[in-house]
Amino acid sequence: MKIVILNGSPRKNGSTATLLKEMAKILRSKGDAEICYIDLADYELKNCIGCMSCYHKGICCLDDKVEEINTQIAQSNGLIIGSPTYSSSMSGTLKIFVDRGHFVLEQALKGKYTFALNTYEIAGGGSVISALKTLFLYSGGIPAGEYSCKLPFNTSPFDRSGARGKLAVKTDKFYRKIKSEKPKALTNRLIHHIALHIIMKPQVLKRPTQYKAVIDRWKKIAVIK
Ligand SMILES: Cc1cc2nc3c(=O)[nH]c(=O)nc-3n(C[C@H](O)[C@H](O)[C@H](O)COP(=O)(O)O)c2cc1C
């Protein structure tokens, strides 16, 4: 099994990274999990310019290495995304990638198990978890865990008693869900069905030229015939 871990913090050795690296260590210890750990900060991604060419051509027109990350995700069985809380939202570093990750319309996470991780100092961590879970669900993913950690800036999450054990339990559950191919919960299936078939599909099919690559992708993954 292959699992991609994305660190959405601009700080490569901050609290979010500490938790993500611990998850990577636990998953590697299982013996059958290949871990691809990515610091988004290494990529210096450009902002989406809203040209919509990806919906027509299937790839981004901007000249950077975003498609390298997208390919890693496409080849994976599981995706863990971690972000600090910035102004009650996800970090800008992560949002730039999310806008360029072909997630929602392209159903990039179809059948992939997902985990949302967040750190925060005072308040707003819940909004980040909620935004990530919505992204996962609308993109066809299978929500398989979440962890939000409140801690003072620039401290180790593992200074808090119980944090290491709690993360280990959640990581183990995530691994077991992938391993056993646990099906998506009924409510999540319903939400995804409404988002894809009732909200997105009619709009996309109305504009087949503009959304050519999206329609090709939907045919490939049997969303439409
Ligand atoms: C620009 C900025 C905005 C932040 N906004 C919030 C916030 O809205 N709520 C909060 O609880 N913490 C906020 N924080 C604190 C970070 O979310 C927190 O310290 C986090 O653990 C840092 O993660 P890192 O070490 O992985 O970078 C903010 C930090 C920065 C630098």
The ligand as an SDF file (V2000), in Angstrom:
LIG
                    3D

 31 33  0  0  0  0  0  0  0  0999 V2000
   -0.0160   33.6070   10.5080 C   0  0  0  0  0  0  0  0  0  0  0  0
   -0.4690   32.7220   11.6390 C   0  0  0  0  0  0  0  0  0  0  0  0
   -1.8100   32.6740   11.9470 C   0  0  0  0  0  0  0  0  0  0  0  0
   -2.2630   31.8560   12.9950 C   0  0  0  0  0  0  0  0  0  0  0  0
   -3.6050   31.8040   13.2780 N   0  0  0  0  0  0  0  0  0  0  0  0
   -4.0360   31.0150   14.2830 C   0  0  0  0  0  0  0  0  0  0  0  0
   -5.4400   30.9180   14.5800 C   0  0  0  0  0  0  0  0  0  0  0  0
   -6.2990   31.5100   13.9270 O   0  0  0  0  0  0  0  0  0  0  0  0
   -5.8160   30.1290   15.6120 N   0  0  0  0  0  0  0  0  0  0  0  0
   -4.8940   29.4360   16.3650 C   0  0  0  0  0  0  0  0  0  0  0  0
   -5.3050   28.7570   17.2950 O   0  0  0  0  0  0  0  0  0  0  0  0
   -3.5780   29.4760   16.0900 N   0  0  0  0  0  0  0  0  0  0  0  0
   -3.1270   30.2380   15.0660 C   0  0  0  0  0  0  0  0  0  0  0  0
   -1.7820   30.2710   14.7650 N   0  0  0  0  0  0  0  0  0  0  0  0
   -0.8710   29.3700   15.5010 C   0  0  0  0  0  0  0  0  0  0  0  0
   -0.5380   28.0990   14.7090 C   0  0  0  0  0  0  0  0  0  0  0  0
   -1.6640   27.5210   14.1090 O   0  0  0  0  0  0  0  0  0  0  0  0
    0.0570   27.0310   15.6180 C   0  0  0  0  0  0  0  0  0  0  0  0
    1.1170   27.5600   16.3680 O   0  0  0  0  0  0  0  0  0  0  0  0
    0.5120   25.8110   14.8470 C   0  0  0  0  0  0  0  0  0  0  0  0
    0.7150   24.7390   15.7260 O   0  0  0  0  0  0  0  0  0  0  0  0
    1.7890   26.0620   14.0720 C   0  0  0  0  0  0  0  0  0  0  0  0
    2.0960   24.8790   13.3480 O   0  0  0  0  0  0  0  0  0  0  0  0
    3.5640   24.5810   12.7530 P   0  0  0  0  0  0  0  0  0  0  0  0
    4.4990   24.5600   13.9000 O   0  0  0  0  0  0  0  0  0  0  0  0
    3.4200   23.2590   12.1090 O   0  0  0  0  0  0  0  0  0  0  0  0
    3.8660   25.6450   11.7600 O   0  0  0  0  0  0  0  0  0  0  0  0
   -1.3270   31.0930   13.7360 C   0  0  0  0  0  0  0  0  0  0  0  0
    0.0390   31.1430   13.4110 C   0  0  0  0  0  0  0  0  0  0  0  0
    0.4680   31.9570   12.3810 C   0  0  0  0  0  0  0  0  0  0  0  0
    1.9420   32.0000   12.0410 C   0  0  0  0  0  0  0  0  0  0  0  0
  1  2  1  0
  2  3  1  0
  2 30  2  0
  3  4  2  0
  4  5  1  0
  4 28  1  0
  5  6  2  0
  6  7  1  0
  6 13  1  0
  7  8  2  0
  7  9  1  0
  9 10  1  0
 10 11  2  0
 10 12  1  0
 12 13  2  0
 13 14  1  0
 14 15  1  0
 14 28  1  0
 15 16  1  0
 16 17  1  0
 16 18  1  0
 18 19  1  0
 18 20  1  0
 20 21  1  0
 20 22  1  0
 22 23  1  0
 23 24  1  0
 24 25  2  0
 24 26  1  0
 24 27  1  0
 28 29  2  0
 29 30  1  0
 30 31  1  0
M  END
$$$$
